[in-house]
Amino acid sequence: MTFKDLEFEERFDGVQAIVNFRNGFEVSVIRHGGSYGGKKGLYEIGVFNAAGSMCDPLGWGDDVKGWLTPEGVEKELDLIASV
């Protein structure tokens, strides 16, 4: 999946896209004033399992990963899709 494929909607004071994967994970990609890196134009992602709980399938050590460029978002989405 490329960053261009994401369908962002206005949320909070920024934007959000939701990505659903066949493996049951749902990923929220956000950028707003309170997100990690949002004030610098960067993105934050959070992952939810099939039960709807936030999770850390890649061992980040946190429920979210911030400070991501569009290329960084693509990399993390590819990794999550392959879990």
Order of alpha helices (4+ residues) and beta strands (2+ residues): beta-beta-beta-beta-beta-beta-alpha
